Amino acid sequence: MTLHPQSRVLDTAVVRFEAHVTGRTSEASANTTTVTGGRGTGSFRARLPGQQRFQREDRREFRHSLSIATAVVCSRIAWALPVRTRNWIADRIGDALYHLTPAYRQNVADNLAHVTGKPADSPELAAMTRAIFRLSSRNFGDLLVVPHQTTEEIIRAVPFVEGDWSILDEALARGKGVIFVSGHTGSFDLVGQLLHAKGYPLNVMTGRTVARFVFDMVTHLRGSRGIRMCEPTPSGVRRVIQAVRRNECAVFVTDRDFFQNGKPVTMFGQPTTLPLGAVRIGRDTGAALIPLFGDVTRQRHGVRLLPAIYVPKTTDIEADLAGGLSQIVTVLERVIGDHPEQWVMFQRVWPQEAAGPHRAVPPGSPPATGAAGPNGGASPRSRHRSPVASQTDQPPTSHTG
């Protein structure tokens, strides 16, 4: 059977992306659409058992229905509350979580220390950390009311702080789609709702980093107005690539390498790794990479839409990917550095000093029992790295990737 050249590119991109995201080694024959896969030697599963537990947790219909029902009830309650009351309750919940989740508190402080250069136990960073917990809680409160808001209300609620629609329109005029590279800054969920409200077809790649019940609940709320949510499975990746080829928009979160197989970079002067998924697909498809971030100013939400990044496609693949990722790092340093108190990241972005043993939960998370150990429940990140593509989303309350 003869394949259309674009189909071959799509299959190759899917296989390559799946291998990096799931840890499976897969092969795509040049003369067939069949994709075979199996466990790679070196046991990716053994290295990331907690992550595998979240990724491979099956959906059960009763639990899924209960999760959706919970989301609907909570959404109606939140919508009935005045905004000030809802924010006051959210702040109290944020304060409670700040005190009750020492592992997440330490993770946030560690991230802020890398960004600001201040000691993680300084009073200034403690205040920033508390503000981030409150912002996360308010974000979830805002997400709860999204199903009840009108299109006009969403558009008015999220004005531009930087950039304008011409950046996106010019990129889409090329006919090769747009990949938004984003992060956990400000009210990031409302930014996606704004794009959808303006009529841009949106496909969000999201990975499970919490229990399936919470993931289904948040996914339902995020997709309640029509945004397409895609998990990083082979079929999910294929849907996203096909959407980009239809000149639609896709969203990838790029401010943390959850799968721990990203490309080594230096961010804020310290070594870490970041995912390559958006850069790799941008190179393969020719899509523009547009930095998209949430912002909060004077109790209002906002959006930052920055100039497009174009990944070159030469014979030197590694150089192309490294160059694209370097531009994303520069953007992340700028956006996060402007407002570190708005970076809602509850897992460690930079590795700890020593290498650690077998891990039972995602890195930077408290143990499955909820208890925090001497290092705040955050296991050191492995030094083993390989080029990758991955993305995620996660606060300690109800947000997921």
N, C-alpha and C positions, 0 to 999 in steps of 0.2 A: 504494500500500500504506500502511495506517495503522500508525504505530508506537506501541507502548505508551510512555507518558510516561517511565517509568523507563529504557526502552531508549534514548530520545533523550538523557537525561541521561548515561547510560553512554557512548554514542558520543561525545558532546561532551567528556566528561572524558578519554576515551582520546585523542581527536584533540588536545586542548589539551596533555595531558601529553606525548604523542609529539612534538609540535612543539617543546616546550621541551627535552626530553631529547635528541632526535636532531638538532635543528636544521632539520628539514624544515617547510615551511609546508604545512599540510593544511587541507582544507575538508570539512565535513560538511553535506550538504544537509539542510534541515529536513524533507524529505519522503521521504528514502531512507536506507538504512543504508550505502550505498556511501561509502567514505572514499577520497578521492583525495589523492595527495601527490607532491611533486617537490622538486627542489633549490631552496631559497630564494635569491633574489638577495642578494648580500652574502657568499655562500660561507662558510657555517659550516664546511664541510670544509676550506677553505683556512686558516681560523683555528686549527683543532684537528686537524692531520693525524695526530699521534701518537695522540691519543685515538681518532680514527676507525680507526686501524690496529688497536687493541685491540678496539674495539667490533665491527668488521666482519670480524674474522678468522673464517673459516668453520671449523666442526668437521669434522675428517677422522676417519673411523672408526678407522683404525689408530692414529693418534696418541691418539685418545680412549681406545681400549682399553688402550694402553700406559700412559696417565696413570692410569687406574683400577687397573691391575695394580700400578703403583708405589705408589699410595696403600694398597692392600691389604697389600703386603709391608711397607712402612714401619709401618703400623698394627700388624701382628703383632709386629714387632720391638719397637716402643715398649711394647706391652702386656706383653711378656715381661720387660721391665726393671723393677727395683724403682723406686718413685717417686723416691727420693733420687738414684739413678743417672740416671734420665731427666732430672731437673731439673739435675743437675750437667753432663750433656752439653749440655743446652739452654743453660745459662749460658755454657759455653765457646763454643758456636756464636754466641751473642749477642755475646760479646766479640770474636770474630773478625770478625763482620759490622760491629761498631762501628768497627773499624780499617780494614776493607777497603772500606767504602762511605762515603767522605767526603761525597758529595752528600746521602745520607740523614741522616748525622750532623749536617751543617750545617742541614738542614731541621728536624730535631727541635729542635736548639738554638734556631733562630729562633722556632719556635712557643712554646717555653718562655720565651723572652725576652719575648714579647708577653704571656704569661700572668702571669709573675712580676715583670716590670719590671727584671730583672737583666740585665747584659751577656751576650750570647750566648756569649762566650768565657770566662766566669767559671768557676772550679773547681766551684762548686756546681751550675751547669747541666751541666757536663761529667759530673758524677756522676749527675745525673738522666737525662741522655741515655743513658748506659751502662745504667742501670737499665731504661729503656724498651726498649732492644734485648734485654736479657735477658728482660723480661716478654713481649715478642713471641715470642721463641723458645720460652719455656715454654708460651705459649698454643697454639702449633702442636703441641707435644708433648702437651698435654692434648687437643687436637682429634684427634690420631692414635688415642687410646685410646677415644674416644667409642663407636665401633662395638661394642666389647667390654664396655662397662659395662652393668649392669642399671639399670632405671628407679629402683630404690631407691637405688643408689649415686650416681646423678646428683643426685637430690633432696637427699641428705645432703651432697653435696659443695658445694652452692651455697645457703647459708642467707641469710636476709634481713639486710641491713645497715640498710636503711631501707624503711618501708612494709610492706604485707602484701597477701594475696590479695584482701581485701575491695575494694580499689581497682579491681582488674580485674573482679571479679564484679559490682560495682555498675554499671560501665560497660557490660558485656555484657548486663545485665538490661534496658537500654534498647532492645535489639534492633537497634542500628544499627552493630554491629561496633566494633572497636578498632584504632587505628593506633599502634603503638609508635614513638616518636621516640627514636632511640638514637645512640650514638657509640662511638668506639674507646677505651673506658676499661676498665681491668681486663681480666678474661678474658671478653670480650664474646661469644665463641662459646658458652661454657658457659651463659650466660644464656638463649640461645635454646633450648638443649637442655633446660634446666630447665622452661621453659614447655611444651615439647612433652611432657616426661615427666609433667607435671601434667595432661595431657589437653586443653590448649588448642590448637585447630587453628591452625597457624602458617604464614604465607606470607611469605617473606623476599625483598624486592627487592634484587638484587645486581647491580652493574655490573662489567664486566671492566676491570681496570686493569693486568693482567699478561698474559704470554703465555698462549695458550689451553691449553697443556699443564698449566701450574700452576693455572689457573682450574678446569679440569675435575677436577683432583686434589682441590683444596680443596672444590669444590662437592659432589663425591661424599662426602667425609667429613662435611660439614655436613648433607647430606641422608640420611645412612646410616640414621638412625632414623625417617625419615618426614617431616621438615620439607620443605615445598615451597619450592624455590628458583626464583625468577622473574627473568629478565633484563629490563631496561627497554626491551623491544621493544613494538610495539603489542599483540601477543598476550599478552605477559607482563603489561603494564599492565592489560589487560582482565581477565585472570585474577585479579589482585590486587583490582581494584575489585569484581568479582563476588563474591570471597571475603568482602570487607568487608560487602557487601550481604546475604550469608548469615549475618551476625553472627559471622564468624570474625575472626582477628587477622592483621594485616600488620605488617611491620617495615621502617622506613626509617632509614637512617643519615643524620644531619643535621649532622654537625660539620665538613663541608667541601663546598665547591661545586666538585666535580670538573669538571663540564661548563662552568664559568665563565660561566654565564648566569643565575645566581641573583639574588636581590634584594639590593641594598646594605644592609648593617647595620653597626652599631658593636658590636664584641665586644671586651671587655677594653680599652675606650677607643680602639681602632684600627679604621679602616674595612676591611671585607672584604665578601664576598658569601656567602650561604648558600642552599641549595636550598629550593624552595617546594613540592615534590611532596607531602609529607605534609600540609602545611597546605591545599593546594588540594583534595586528595581529601577531607580531613576536612570542609572547607566544603561540598563538593558532595554528600557522602553523609550528613553529620550524625554521622559516627563520632567517638568520643572519641579525643583524642591523649594517650597516656599516656607520660611520660618513663620510659625503661627503660635502666639502665646497669649495667655490671659493676663490681666492686670487689675489691680484694685487701687482706686484713688479716691480719697475723700468719701469713703463709704459707698462708692459706685464701682461697678464692674467696667472693664474696658478690654480692648483687644489690640494686640500689636501684630501687624502684618508687614513683614520685612521683605526687601528685594529678593527676587528668585535666585536660586543657585542652580547652575547647570553642570552636571557631572560629565566630563569628557569621555569619549569612547574610543580609545586608542588600542594599540596592540599590547600595551602594558596595563593589564587589568589591575594589578595591585597598586600601581601608581595612581590610576584613575580613582579607585576606591579611597585610597589614603587622602588624596586631594579633596575629594568631596566631603569626607568625614572631618578633615581639618577645618573646612569652612563652617561646618555645623558646630564644632567645638568653639570656634570664635564667636558664633552667635550665642551659644549657651552661656559662655563666660560674660558676654555683655548683658544679656537679659537677666540672668540670675544675679550677676553682680550689681545690677541697678537696684534690685529689691530682694535681697536674700531672705527677708522676713516673709516673703510671699512664695517661697519655694516649698511646696507641700510634698516633701519627699521623706518618707518614714523608714526607708531602708538605706543602709550605708552605700554610698556611691564609690568611695575609695576603699581599697583593701586595708585590712589591719596589718600590723607588722609581721606577726608570725603566721606560718602556714598551719592550717588546722586539720584534724582528722575527719572521718566520715560525718556528714552533716545530715540532720534529720528534718530540717525545715529550710525554707529559702534563706539565703544569706542576709544577715542584718535583721532577721525576724526573731521574736522570742520563741522558745520551744513550743511544741504543739500543746503542752500542758498549760501554757500561759505563764509559767514561772520564769523569772529573769535570773540568769546566772551572774557570776562576777563580772562578765563582760557585757552585761545587758542582754544576754541571750543571743548575741550576734556572733555567729561562728566566723572565723577568719576566712577570707575568700582565697580560693585556690590560685596558685601562681600559673597554672596551666592555662594557656590562652590559644585560641585559633580564630581566624577571620570569621565573622558571623553576621547574621541578621537576626534581630530580635527586638521586642518592645514589651512594655508593661505599664501597669498603672496600679496604685495601691495606697490608700491610707489606713490607719488602724481601725477606723469605724466601719464605714460601709462602702468606701470607694474601691474600685478594682481597676485593672488596666484597660 
